[in-house]
Amino acid sequence: MNNIFLITKREFLTQVKKKSFIILTLLAPLMIIAFGAVIGLMFKANESHNVIQVVDKSGLFKGQLKSDDKLNYIFIPDANENAKINALKDDESLNGILILPELKNHNYDELEKNTRLVVNSKIGFDTKQRIVSDIANVIKKEKMKQLGIAETELNNLDKYFTLKTINVSENNKEDSDLAFGVKTGLSMVLMYVTFMFIIIYGVRVMRSVLEEKNNRVVEIIISSVKPFELMMGKILGVTMVALTQFIIWITMSVIGALILNTGFSSIQKNIPGGSEEIMSKLDITQIATQVSHSLLELNFPLIIFVFIIYFLLGYIFYSSIYAAIGSAVDNETETQQFTLFAILPLTLGMYGSFSLMNNPDGPLGFWLSIIPFTSPVAMIARIPFGVPVWQLVLSIALLLGTTVFMIFLAGKIYRVGILMYGNKATMKELWKWIKG
């Protein structure tokens, strides 16, 4: 036991003392935010401003097709239609001409049939859909007027219905759509982070074992410690490194949520009302405040506890497999035939968890979070939505028992494979090592 502690301490200190670890731990959250900002800017940079001239022969659409910074409607007289279409090809300041025929006897089917958009280059799908939507809204309003429905009544018809959900299992707590969105986002982030870190740090253990085996350093180490102690020391050492990063990131996230919540609340109090421009800006702060409120209302102690427990057990479970693989082969090329067995169940759990966002308590969510091969990611995906205590206890017990059993099997393979050279391991050979 003392040897395991010493090896764990050595692995941990070796990793955390590196400048790369300190820089990555502190800058990773900022890098993720910056990466998201860059993606947003890329989408923004690909947007274009389109100028569409409109020939409105019925006079129905003039003044009702609204322009903005992405799409500009310019109405032109009917007489210039043919001349404008002929000159469109060489007109770089214009993107297209929308021809809206005359509406006869309120025949909207005929209007749709003869409406056409003439363009001089390819326009984006979203721009085309925007034009279709604008035309459809005008026609909809016109049809409602014919039925004798006023504009205010029309707006009331389209008014969104908000359904308040009261959960009696959570002390009559109200669960809004925004809160559900926050839970879904948090669920996906935690699930993906767990999936990525189990694979990244598991592969790191495998490469470390493989490197020591190829350098024959392990022959010297084995003379002082048992193979099982060396394997567990490496796994636990890297586990502590990952947990240290997670604790720092969780602390930064909670502090950030508290700062945002306080900051946006103070902005709301200090901004006076009355101006539409101010109120539109205030909507952003209100949404941000509601998001931060929803985050802070979650049971973070339980979420953090479950996250750490499942990451810890899941990582040890899969790292044992990776350590066994690293000890059984002589080079990284040979690891490919075995790593699929470690990656496939975890990947199945992650992609299966996407389907349980809309129904966290469904049968798929239950079984994915109970089966030890998938529970490290599936249970973390469910926990923001709330999980019955008995399911949580059962899942942890099964994962803990399976992890201990996997350590036992990996130890059997590691004990023999770490000193084997030039012998390509097969599944039959591994089975012999386990039985021996």
C-alpha atoms as one frame of an Amber mdcrd trajectory, in Angstrom:
protein
   0.000   0.000   0.000   2.863   2.338   0.825   4.423   1.667  -2.585   1.138
   2.536  -4.327   1.035   5.828  -2.433   4.645   6.670  -3.366   4.087   5.897
  -7.058   0.823   7.871  -7.044   2.562  10.830  -5.421   5.410  10.699  -7.944
   3.044  10.551 -10.941   0.918  13.384  -9.540   3.795  15.741  -8.702   5.514
  15.049 -12.012   2.410  16.143 -13.903   1.266  19.148 -11.833   4.743  20.709
 -11.668   4.863  21.047 -15.438   4.295  24.541 -16.790   1.990  23.094 -19.449
  -0.337  21.746 -16.739  -0.562  25.105 -14.943  -1.101  27.065 -18.153  -3.662
  24.613 -19.533  -5.587  24.410 -16.253  -5.893  28.180 -15.894  -6.370  29.042
 -19.555  -8.534  26.097 -20.706 -11.886  27.735 -19.694 -10.841  30.950 -21.425
  -9.696  28.979 -24.463 -13.085  27.231 -24.666 -14.901  30.576 -24.454 -12.562
  32.055 -27.057 -13.086  29.043 -29.305 -16.864  29.490 -29.068 -16.458  33.201
 -29.864 -14.322  32.396 -32.904 -16.950  29.931 -34.168 -19.611  32.612 -33.699
 -17.494  35.158 -35.574 -16.952  32.661 -38.380 -20.722  32.267 -38.794 -21.067
  36.045 -38.596 -18.336  36.587 -41.179 -20.121  34.258 -43.616 -23.306  36.314
 -43.449 -24.008  38.638 -46.349 -26.212  41.659 -46.993 -28.652  41.001 -49.829
 -30.410  43.663 -51.875 -33.626  42.473 -53.506 -35.685  44.679 -55.812 -39.417
  43.986 -55.656 -41.934  44.340 -58.461 -45.277  44.355 -56.633 -48.019  44.288
 -59.286 -50.823  43.939 -56.761 -49.636  46.615 -54.349 -50.317  44.202 -51.519
 -46.736  43.847 -50.291 -45.449  47.416 -50.450 -44.620  48.662 -46.964 -45.141
  45.209 -45.448 -41.876  43.555 -46.512 -39.537  44.925 -43.846 -35.820  45.462
 -44.521 -33.024  44.952 -42.015 -29.222  44.694 -41.925 -29.283  41.280 -43.685
 -31.957  41.818 -46.313 -32.980  45.048 -48.029 -36.195  45.243 -50.091 -36.359
  47.984 -52.756 -39.704  48.393 -54.545 -39.531  49.415 -58.224 -42.257  50.297
 -60.765 -43.780  47.587 -62.966 -42.572  49.264 -66.154 -38.916  48.666 -65.306
 -39.316  44.915 -64.793 -37.888  43.611 -68.079 -35.107  46.194 -68.231 -34.030
  45.419 -64.692 -34.007  41.640 -65.341 -31.865  42.111 -68.470 -29.398  44.307
 -66.580 -29.342  42.092 -63.479 -26.463  39.893 -64.639 -24.002  42.803 -64.716
 -25.356  44.653 -61.668 -23.046  43.847 -58.735 -24.991  46.078 -56.338 -28.099
  43.927 -56.694 -28.662  40.288 -55.694 -32.045  39.606 -57.242 -35.473  40.760
 -58.339 -38.643  39.451 -56.714 -41.627  39.393 -59.072 -44.983  39.404 -57.255
 -47.860  39.091 -59.768 -51.232  40.764 -59.518 -53.656  39.184 -57.061 -56.921
  38.390 -58.856 -60.098  37.449 -57.006 -58.073  36.638 -53.892 -56.597  33.615
 -55.660 -53.516  33.100 -53.505 -52.686  29.765 -55.148 -52.281  31.529 -58.470
 -50.198  34.228 -56.784 -47.861  31.581 -55.377 -47.649  29.789 -58.719 -46.550
  32.910 -60.634 -44.278  34.468 -58.003 -40.598  34.118 -58.891 -37.215  35.305
 -57.697 -34.628  36.108 -60.374 -31.039  36.187 -59.051 -27.625  36.899 -60.577
 -25.740  34.609 -58.165 -26.425  31.927 -55.603 -28.147  33.213 -52.497 -28.080
  31.510 -49.121 -30.783  29.052 -48.106 -31.582  31.144 -45.035 -32.066  34.247
 -47.220 -34.471  32.396 -49.487 -36.396  31.078 -46.491 -36.524  34.593 -45.045
 -38.121  35.906 -48.263 -40.620  33.038 -48.288 -41.478  33.694 -44.639 -41.969
  37.436 -45.239 -44.296  36.789 -48.172 -46.235  34.145 -46.247 -46.740  36.504
 -43.286 -48.183  39.226 -45.532 -50.554  36.751 -47.197 -51.575  35.392 -43.812
 -52.460  38.871 -42.561 -54.440  39.572 -45.737 -56.419  36.358 -45.383 -57.218
  37.150 -41.762 -58.445  40.616 -42.731 -60.829  39.058 -45.243 -62.231  37.006
 -42.405 -62.814  40.202 -40.449 -60.122  39.615 -37.835 -58.345  42.745 -36.568
 -54.542  43.083 -36.311 -54.599  42.821 -32.515 -56.710  39.670 -32.688 -54.273
  38.257 -35.233 -51.380  38.918 -32.864 -53.290  37.204 -30.086 -53.720  34.145
 -32.302 -49.953  33.863 -32.679 -49.220  34.531 -29.021 -46.982  31.915 -27.419
 -48.526  29.852 -24.647 -46.370  29.347 -21.581 -47.069  26.313 -19.433 -45.868
  26.423 -15.834 -44.616  23.080 -14.577 -44.694  22.416 -10.831 -42.708  19.410
  -9.640 -44.157  18.017  -6.408 -41.117  15.741  -6.012 -38.912  18.832  -5.709
 -40.878  20.806  -3.092 -43.317  22.265  -5.653 -40.469  23.871  -7.562 -41.396
  25.568 -10.838 -39.489  24.197 -13.829 -39.417  26.718 -16.705 -38.371  26.154
 -20.328 -35.222  28.191 -19.705 -34.344  26.052 -16.691 -34.786  22.923 -18.817
 -32.483  24.418 -21.452 -29.879  25.220 -18.796 -30.069  21.666 -17.451 -29.729
  20.248 -20.953 -26.689  22.416 -21.690 -25.048  21.535 -18.382 -25.829  17.852
 -18.950 -24.172  17.845 -22.370 -21.098  19.706 -21.128 -20.534  17.395 -18.157
 -21.133  14.291 -20.264 -18.774  15.373 -23.046 -16.053  16.504 -20.622 -16.199
  13.153 -18.801 -16.077  11.223 -22.070 -13.118  13.191 -23.418 -11.092  13.136
 -20.207 -11.558   9.421 -19.603 -10.226   8.727 -23.083  -7.440  11.345 -22.976
  -6.102  10.364 -19.556  -6.699   6.656 -20.184  -4.570   6.816 -23.328  -1.958
   8.730 -21.320  -1.733   5.814 -18.862  -1.425   3.336 -21.728   1.367   5.314
 -23.403   3.202   5.735 -20.102   3.124   1.970 -19.517   4.153   1.284 -23.104
   7.032   3.776 -22.912   8.432   2.299 -19.697   8.074  -1.196 -21.133   9.945
  -0.324 -24.359  12.694   1.520 -22.450  13.099  -1.497 -20.159  12.835   0.894
 -17.190  10.059  -1.277 -15.837  12.514  -4.139 -15.260  14.338  -2.001 -12.700
  11.113  -0.718 -11.102   9.631  -4.211 -10.798  12.603  -5.239  -8.687  11.395
  -2.826  -5.979   7.597  -2.909  -6.303   4.976  -5.387  -7.396   3.467  -5.014
 -10.913   0.005  -4.449  -9.442   1.308  -1.637  -7.223   2.978   0.023 -10.206
  -0.199  -0.177 -12.286  -2.427   1.236  -9.538   0.078   3.959  -8.696   0.084
   5.169 -12.297  -3.699   5.089 -12.589  -4.320   6.881  -9.282  -1.594   9.451
  -9.945  -3.107  10.517 -13.267  -6.578  10.403 -11.682  -5.515  12.939  -9.054
  -4.134  15.181 -11.800  -7.480  15.139 -13.631  -9.448  15.737 -10.409  -7.217
  18.703  -9.562  -8.053  20.266 -12.922 -11.759  19.590 -12.473 -11.853  21.115
  -8.989 -10.142  24.277 -10.258 -12.514  24.543 -13.238 -15.620  23.897 -11.130
 -14.526  26.598  -8.669 -13.939  29.048 -11.529 -17.367  28.219 -13.024 -19.244
  28.746  -9.745 -17.425  32.038  -9.078 -18.161  33.140 -12.646 -21.880  32.333
 -12.252 -22.035  34.293  -8.986 -20.284  37.306 -10.543 -22.575  37.250 -13.599
 -25.661  36.919 -11.435 -24.638  39.878  -9.240 -23.455  41.976 -12.184 -26.559
  41.563 -14.339 -28.853  42.135 -11.365 -27.143  45.473 -10.647 -27.403  46.457
 -14.323 -31.153  45.806 -14.272 -31.601  48.025 -11.213 -29.570  50.918 -12.631
 -31.033  51.076 -16.161 -34.142  53.280 -16.349 -37.149  52.114 -18.380 -39.118
  53.832 -21.101 -36.868  53.436 -24.127 -37.396  50.550 -26.551 -33.682  50.501
 -27.336 -32.789  50.236 -23.657 -35.427  47.582 -23.079 -34.144  45.504 -26.003
 -30.667  45.620 -24.490 -32.180  44.824 -21.125 -33.677  41.618 -22.545 -30.153
  40.257 -22.955 -29.279  41.010 -19.343 -32.579  39.487 -18.197 -31.875  36.266
 -20.079 -28.327  36.140 -18.704 -29.648  36.753 -15.193 -32.254  34.018 -15.548
 -29.607  31.596 -16.836 -27.319  32.343 -13.888 -30.305  32.010 -11.501 -31.200
  28.651 -13.039 -27.616  27.455 -12.642 -27.437  28.539  -9.012 -30.795  26.883
  -8.225 -29.413  23.474  -9.219 -28.245  21.080  -6.523 -24.571  21.717  -7.219
 -23.188  19.775  -4.219 -24.957  16.636  -5.480 -24.007  17.303  -9.121 -20.353
  17.858  -8.217 -20.311  14.782  -5.950 -21.846  12.548  -8.649 -19.577  14.043
 -11.306 -16.432  13.344  -9.265 -17.549   9.846  -8.201 -18.472   8.729 -11.720
 -15.452  10.312 -13.298 -13.188   8.727 -10.685 -14.701   5.233 -10.957 -15.178
   5.477 -14.720 -11.629   6.644 -15.225 -10.153   3.882 -13.016 -12.360   1.334
 -14.793 -11.253   2.309 -18.305  -7.667   3.177 -17.319  -7.295  -0.368 -16.004
  -8.212  -1.582 -19.476  -5.767   0.867 -21.084  -2.993  -0.131 -18.675  -3.582
  -3.796 -19.514  -3.468  -2.983 -23.226  -0.224  -1.015 -22.820   1.406  -3.903
 -20.975   0.232  -6.522 -23.490   1.661  -4.932 -26.656   5.069  -3.680 -27.813
   4.102  -0.583 -29.846   1.226   1.836 -30.395   0.292   0.254 -33.723  -0.670
  -2.963 -31.952  -2.867  -1.094 -29.462  -5.440  -0.342 -32.162  -6.820  -3.892
 -32.179  -7.621  -3.644 -28.453  -8.533   0.025 -27.833 -11.794  -0.417 -29.730
 -13.071  -2.560 -26.839 -12.434   0.365 -24.461 -13.753   3.184 -26.641 -16.867
   1.531 -28.110 -18.934   1.090 -24.873 -18.125   4.616 -23.710 -19.034   6.055
 -27.125 -22.276   4.079 -27.102 -23.107   5.559 -23.700 -22.382   9.113 -24.832
 -24.397   9.049 -28.058 -27.175   7.095 -26.371 -27.326   9.828 -23.718 -28.262
  12.442 -26.324 -31.618  10.708 -26.728 -32.394  10.810 -23.008 -32.302  14.623
 -22.762 -36.030  14.806 -23.545 -36.882  11.883 -21.259 -34.220  11.429 -18.544
 -36.392   8.930 -16.630 -37.154   6.729 -19.647 -36.073   3.068 -19.949 -33.044
   3.914 -22.127 -31.815   6.508 -19.655 -32.297   4.069 -16.784 -30.359   1.182
 -18.323 -27.563   3.341 -19.737 -27.027   4.868 -16.293 -27.100   1.465 -14.550
 -24.850  -0.618 -16.841 -21.242   0.008 -15.647 -19.795   0.279 -19.166 -22.017
   3.287 -20.002 -22.981   4.709 -16.593 -19.920   7.026 -16.226 -21.317   9.271
 -18.964 -25.047   8.426 -18.892 -25.599   9.081 -15.170 -23.713  12.378 -15.396
 -26.019  13.334 -18.282 -29.089  12.561 -16.130 -28.039  14.081 -12.813 -28.907
  17.767 -13.612 -32.519  16.648 -14.209 -32.711  14.739 -10.919 -32.268  11.016
 -10.320 -33.995   8.852  -7.676 -31.660   7.998  -4.802 -32.100   4.234  -5.185
 -31.034   4.382  -8.837 -27.989   6.427  -7.908 -26.982   4.011  -5.145 -27.537
   0.951  -7.370 -25.557   2.471 -10.226 -22.599   3.450  -8.010 -22.568   0.017
  -6.353 -22.529  -1.796  -9.706 -19.872   0.520 -11.122 -17.717   0.155  -8.000
 -17.976  -3.647  -8.052 -17.228  -3.836 -11.777 -14.283  -1.455 -11.386 -12.748
  -3.634  -8.669 -13.250  -6.711 -10.864 -11.701  -4.923 -13.874  -8.683  -3.901
 -11.764  -8.284  -7.562 -10.805  -8.380  -8.705 -14.457  -6.094  -5.892 -15.608
  -3.652  -6.734 -12.814  -3.486 -10.327 -14.059  -2.677  -9.179 -17.611  -0.309
  -6.445 -16.429   1.686  -8.798 -14.211   2.619 -11.034 -17.157   2.476  -8.636
 -20.086   4.727  -5.925 -18.599   7.748  -8.241 -18.883   6.839  -9.824 -22.251
   8.804  -8.662 -25.302   8.529  -9.635 -28.946   5.413 -11.732 -28.368   2.322
 -10.344 -30.075  -0.573 -10.744 -27.667  -3.819 -12.268 -28.901  -7.169 -12.638
 -27.195  -6.346 -16.298 -26.592  -3.009 -15.342 -25.042  -4.633 -12.735 -22.789
  -7.141 -15.308 -21.588  -4.266 -17.606 -20.603  -2.655 -14.798 -18.599  -5.937
 -14.112 -16.788  -6.465 -17.773 -15.929  -2.813 -18.174 -14.912
